[in-house]
Amino acid sequence: SHINSTLDCFYKTDWDILSELIILNQLSNIDVNNLGYQIWDDNGRLKNFTLDFSPADSPWYINQKIYLLPENFGNLEMLETLELYYHDLTVLPPTFPQLINLRALYLKGNKLKLLNPNFGSLSQLSTLDLGYNELVSLPSSLSGLINLEYFWIFGNEIVDIPNSVCEIDINWSGEEGDFIYFGSGGNHLCSNVP
């Protein structure tokens, strides 16, 4: 169930999901070892994954945009942090809400239009950045995000917010210095705001 490299041992399922991400998006001249920034735990499970788009020459970035995540992406069971900035993702796979250990999700600058209806299953999330996408609505299951401390939906196409969002225990108007806990500007929220 593991793949060995010269220095480390990786859980095969996690390794194969990253490999499939490369194939699905036709990423050229990239292998799993060099795909963004990765932290693996002592059991060979992917714990943190950063794959931001930028033309900059850095191992933290990729100069090709991704537009799909593998269908079985939710099988990255031990993933705690995921950052995919400025890609062309329009939808998350149905298995995405299975990432129950996810604590921080950064998807700023993609082209997401909708979130999975059961997105609230990601109850361990403390940080959710969905800014600058194309979201038109939010699922009512967001009330399940009971550990959320930072919620950013700035710069989308949202026209209303479900009443269930009020169940999230977040500091809606709080800030520390330049840090703001909630941002929803740049949407179409003139009415229907709970």
Secondary structure, DSSP 8 states (H G I E B T S, - for coil): -EEE-SS-EEEHHHHHHHHHHHHHTT-TT--GGGSSEEEE-TTS-EEEEE-EE-SS-STTEESS------TTGGG-TT--EEE--S-------TTGGG-TT--EEE-TTS------TTGGG-TT-SEEE-TTS------GGGGG-TT--EEE--SS------GGGGGS---TT-EETTEESEE--SS--SS---
